Amino acid sequence: MSSPLQQFEQFEQRIHNALDNPQVRKNFRHAMSGLMGKRALSFPDADELSELRTQDRLIRANALLKLPQLLEKLEANLIANGIQVHWAENAEQANNIALDILQSHDAKTVVKGKSMVSEEVEMNHFLEQHDVTVTESDLGEFIIQLAGEAPSHIVMPAVHKNRKEIARLFHEKFPHIPYTEDVDQLTLSARQIMRERFEQADAGITGVNFMVAETGTLCLVENEGNGRMCSTVPPLHIAITGIEKVVEKLSDVPPLLSILARSATGQLITTYFNMISSPRKEGEKDGPKEVHLILLDNGRSHVRMDEELLETLRCIRCGACMNHCPVYVQVGGHAYGTVYPGPIGTVLEPQLLGLDKIGALTSACTMCGACAEVCPVRIPLPKLINRLRSEAVEGKHGVSGLRGQGSLRKNKESVIWNFWQWLYSSPAIYGLFLKLATRLRFLTPPWLGPWTRYRTAPKPAAKSLHDMVASEGFDNE
């Protein structure tokens, strides 16, 4: 296992690699600028947006407050509707549950809708190791699966690629398809390929955007129809999601759906909104014969125990924080080296994986506050990032019990800051320090670490402010 220092160095190297790739930076800049513009146009009324954000924040906060009770109610209603519920404490359990379900049905081929939680547990890799063929049906996910890559964005997984790169990839993987850079033709080719996969698949796997405890309903938001195909065409449907995605009432869904679509892609509403409440009933002509839901914890219960950090779990996975983040726009999602990149990943991943493993992510933030300004459920992301920075270095909060508290603390920095604290605690010592600093300014080193790589090292002024005031005959006491 890499040490915290090695983790930081690897993160730094990924950032440099991203910055050295002008094409990827151009792709991100173009895509994110477009998404920011569309989002702004979709919220013309600032008052309406503010009210909606407050309403959705309260909906999600209420769900987290009542999480244990709502999950019990959800399970009862799902079972009553004929949906089988499975609980997974970690990634290993989630993958084994999915595999057991597939093997019990002798399912060898799977079509899969977009699901960040399945990425979190690396389900595709696990199933393929056990001779189950998995095909991603979302166009973006299908592209990166062909490329052997991970998603670079939680809403648009292949946003780092342009149409020429995608055209070359399709021609390489499917040489019988004529080479084209026409987006519509590429989409049509993917659709034809997927149609065969849907017809032949033994099972479908999808994520879930919201779960309604009141009715036992699974809500799936999408634009391409692939999620609906995965959840209705194969005889077996397996859904997987985090336990935090539950809401109390069906009436909670419309406000969340309204702000999710507009925040993510600037659409007033998504093309498809699926509400799954049961497997195929007697007399119905389509739908799966069995529906299973895997509820994943994977550290979420631990996050919820901290009164401040639990705000992380309000996230509805719209990606708006990424689209507006100056760091993410410059380096892209792969530089983070995590499933969830951008501001929300900077907050969530260290809590799930430990500050000692991924605490370096907290440095990927300028504290500009753009992410908090656009978050549809008002998650104070900069505040939480700052909290995690403190936990990683000081480790004094304790109540959260975060793994790796204090793991990024450096003895050299600690000595410097302790000296700084001692220096400023005494006016007499501070005054003496100022006199020495001005008189020995020629000893200031030209190199002060990475900060001076592109900047000139500052030197103390020839005279301190107190000296200049005294030279004018004023009393500076």
N, C-alpha and C positions, 0 to 999 in steps of 0.2 A: 504494500500500500504506500502511495506517495505521501511524503510529509507535507505539512501546510506550506512550507517554502517551495517545495517542488510543484505543488498544486498551483501556487501563484505564478511560478515561472512558466508553467505550461499554459496557463490562461493568458499570460503576457505574450507568449509566442503565438498563440492563436489570433490574438488581436493584431499583432504585427503582420501575420500572414494575410488577414482580411484587409488590412490597410494597404498592403502591397498588391492587391488585386483590383485594379481600377474598373474592370468590367462588372464585378459583383457590386462594388460601391455605386456604380452608375445605375445598375438594375434596382438596387434598394432605394436610392434617392428618387428615381422616377416613380416607382410604385408607391412609396410612402407619401410623396407630395400629392399624388392623385387621390389617395385615400383620405388624407387630411382635408383636401378641398371638398371631397364628396361629403365627408362628415359635417363640415361647416355648413354646407348648403342644406343638409337634411335637418338641421336645427335652426331655422330662421328666427324662432321666437326664444330669446334668452330666458324669459320668465318661465315658459313652458318647459324648457330643458331643465332649469333649476328645480322646478317642482317635481318633474319626473325622476330626476336623480335622487332627490330626497325620499320620494315614495319608494323607489327601488332599493335604496339603502335600508330603509326600515323593513321592507319585505325580507331582505336577506338577513338582516340582523335578527329579526324575529325567528327566522328559521334556525339560525345558529343557537339562539338562546334556548329554543325548545327541541334541539336536535335529537336527543335520545327518545323523547316521546313521539316526535314526528316519524322517526325511523321505525319505531314499533308499529305505529298506525299505518305507515306505508306498507310494511311487510304484510300486515294482516289483510289490508285491502288488495294488495297484489295477489296474495294466495287465494283470496276469495274470488278474484277475477280469473284464476287459472294460471297465473304466472308463477314460476318457481323461483324462489329467492335464495341466494347463496351469499355468505359473508366471508370476506377475505381480509385477514389482518395485514398481509403484506403481499408483495409482488409474487413470491413463490406460490403462495396459496391461491392467488387469483389465476395464475397460469395453470396450475394443476387442476383447479376446478373446471376451467374451460376445456382442458384436455380430456378430463374424465367424461364430461358431457359429450364431447365429440366422439370419443372412442366407444361410448355406450350406444351411439347411433351409427357406428362404423363410418363416420364422416371423414373423408380424406381430402376433400376440396372445400375451401372456404372463400366466400367473397366478403370483403370487409369495408364498412363505411368508415368515414373519418372519425378517429377517436384518439384524443391526446392521452387519455388514461391508459389505453392499450400501448401507446408509445412509452408511457411511464414505466410499465411493467415489462416492456420488450416482448410483448406477446407474439408478434410475428416470428421473431427469431426462435423463441421457445417452441412454438408449434411446428415450425419447419424442421427443428431438430428431432421431432417425433413423427416425421413423415406425413405431416399435414401441409398441403399446398395452400398458401394464403395469397389472394390477389386483392390489392387495394383498388377500390372502385371509384373513390374520389379522384378527379383528374389530377390535381396537384399531388396527392399521395401516390397515385399510379406512376407519375413522372419520376418522383424521387425514389420509388421502389425500383424502377428500371435502372436508375442511376446508382443505386446502392447507397443512398444518402439518407440522412435524418431530416425531418422537417426543419425549416429555418424560420417558421412563423406558425403560430397556433391556429390561424385562420386560413392563411395562404401558404401551404407548406413549400411550394416550389417558387416562391416569389423571387428567389435569388437567381433564377434562370430567365433568359430572354427567349423569344420565339426561335431564333436561329439555333441556340443551344438545344432547345427541345426538338426542333426539326432534325438535327443531326442525331440526337439520341433515338428518336423513333426510327430513323432510317437504319441505324446500327442494330437495333433490337428486332425490327420487323422489315428486313430488306425487301420483302415482297410488296410492301406498300410504297408507292412512288414518293420520292422526296418532294416535300413542299414546305414552305414557310408560312403558308396561309393558315391563320389561327383557326378559322372555321373548319377547314379541311382536316387539320390535326385533331380537332375536337371530334369530328365525325369519325375519323379513323379509330380513336380511342373508344368511342361509343360502340362501334361495330365489334371491336375486340371484347369489350365488356359484356355485350349482349350474350355472346356465347358462354362466357364465364357464369353469368347469372343463371342461365338455363341449366348448366351442368353442375352447379354448386350443390354440395350436400348440406351446407349450413351457411348462415350469414351472421356476421358479428358487427355490432354498431356501438357507438357511444350513446350518451344521453345528455341532453342539455338541462332539462329540469325534470324532477320527479314530484308528482302531486300526491301528498299524503292523504288528502281528503277523498280522492277517488281511486287511488292506486293506478295512476296514469304515468306513462313514460313519454316525455316530449322530446322530439328530435327535430332540430332546425337544420335546413340545408337548402342549396340552390340548384343542384344538378339532378335530383331524383334518385341518386344512387343509394342513399340511405333507405329510401322507401323500397327500392328493389331488394336490398340486402335483408330487409326486415319482413318482406312479404313473399318473395318468390321461392327461396329455399324452404324446405319443410321444417327446418330448425333455425330459431333465432336466439342468439346470445347477445345480451346487452351488458356493457360494463361501464361503471362510472364511480366517481368518488362519493363518499357518504354525504358530503356537504351540498350536493346538488338538489337536495329536497327542498320543497316549499310547502307551506301549510295548506293553502286553498287553491282551487282552480282559478279563482279570480285574481290570484297573484301573478299568473302567467302573462296575461296581455301587457301589463306595464313593462315587464321584463323583456318580453319579445320585442316590444316597440323600441326600447332603447338598445337592445342587443344588436338588432339588424342595422340600425342607423350608426351606432358606434363602430361596428366592425367594418362595414363596406359602404356605408352611406345610403343603403336601401331603406325605403320606408317599411318594407316587409320582405322576408325571404320568399323565394319561389315556392318552397315546400315547407309545410309545418305538419309534422306527423304526431299523432296522439295514439299511443299504443296502450291498450287497456286489457287485452286478452289474446290468447291464441285463436286460431280459426274455430269458429263455432259450427255446430251442426247446421247444415243448409247453406253455409257460406262457401263461395266458390274460390276464394283465394286467402292468402295468409298462412303463416307457419302453423304446423300442428302443435309445436311446443315453443314456449317463450321462457327463457331463463334470464335472470338479472343477477349480475355479480356486483356486490357492493364492496368497494375497496376502501380500507382505512389507510394503510401505509403511512402512518404518522399523523394523520389529520386529527385524530382525537387528542394527540399530544399538543398540537398547535392550538386547539380549541381551549386548552387548559389555561393559557396565558391571556389575561383580559385585554392586553394591547395587541398581541400578535394574532389573536383569533380573527381580527379584521381582514387578514389575508384571505380567509375562507369565504368572504363575501363575493369574490371574483366570479364573473359569469363568462370568462374566457372570450371576450370580444376582440382583444388585441389592440385596442385603442392606445393603451399606454406605450406599446411598442412603436406604433405608427408615428407617435409624436416625440419619441425619445431621441435626442441628438446622438447618444452613444450607439443605440441600436441601429439607427439609420446609417451610421458610418461603418460599423463593423459587421452588421448582420447577425442572424441567429446562431450560426454554427460557431462563431467565436466564443460564445458562452460555454459551449461544451456540455449543455444540459438539455433536458427535454423541453422545459419551459424557459425561453430566453426573455430578454428585455426586462423592464422594471418588475413585472410580476414574478418572473423567474428569479430575479435577484433577491426577492423577498421570500418566495416559497421554497426554492430548492435548498438553501442552507438550513431551513427548518426541517425539511424532510430527510436530507442526507447528512447533515451535521456541518457545523462551521469549520471543523478541522478538515473536511473533505472538499467543501465548495465555498468556504467563507470568502475566498478571494473575489467572488462575484460582487460583493458589496462595494468594491472599489470602482465598479463600472457605472458610476452615477455622478452627474455634475451638480446634483441638488438644485436643478433649475425649476423643478416643481411642475413641469409640463404634464407628467403622467397623472398627478393628482388632479390637475385642472380638467382633464378629459375623462377620468374614470367614471363610468356611468353609475357606480354604486358608492362613490365617494370613499374609496380606500385611500388613506393617507400614506401613500407609498414612500415618499421621501422620509417621512417620520419613522416608518418601520425600517427602512434601509439604514438610517442613522442609528436606530436602536440595535440592529444587528451588527453594525460596525463596532459599536461600543461593547457588545457582548463578545465579539471575536477578539478584541484587544484587552478589555478590562475584565470581562467575565464577572461583574459584580452584581448583576441583577438577580441571579440565583433562582427566582421564583419560576422562571420559564423552564429551567432544567435543560436548556439547549445543549446538544452534544457539541463538544469542541469549544466550549467557552474559554476564552483567553488563549486559544491555540495560535492566533496570529500575533500575539504579543512578542515584540523584539526587545531584547535586553538593552541594546544600544539606544533605541528610541525611548525606552522607559527611563534610562538614566538621564537623557536629555530633557525629557518633560519634567522629571522630578527636580532637576536643576533649575529649570524655568520657573517652576512653582516656588521653589525656595527663594529664587532671585526676586520675584515680584512680591513676595510676602514681607519684605523689609525695605522701606523707603531709603534707608541709609545705604544698604548694600546695592540697591538698584541705582542710586545716584553714583556710587563709586564705579559700578559697571559701565554707566553711560560715559563717564569721564575716560575710562580706559578704552572703551570702544571707539570713541572719536579720535583719541590720540594714537591708537594702534590700528587705525582703519586700513593702513597699507598691508596689514597681515591677513586681510580677508581673502580666503581661498577663492580662486576663479571657478572651481567646480563644487557644486553643492548637491550632487546626485543628479538623477534624471531630470529634475526640474530645470536645471541649467543647460540641458541638452540643446534647447532652442531659445534660451533666455540668458541675458547677462546677469551674473551674480550681483545682487545689490550690496552696496557698501554703506557703512554708517556715514552720516553727514560729518563734515569737518567740525561743525559745532552743533551741540544739542539745542533743542528749543529753549531750555532753561538758560543756557549760556547766551543765546541770542537776545533773550528778554533782558538778562542782566546787563549785557553790553549797551543796551539802550537806556539804562538807568532806572528800570522798573523793578519793583520788588516781586520776585517770582514765588514767594512763599504762599 
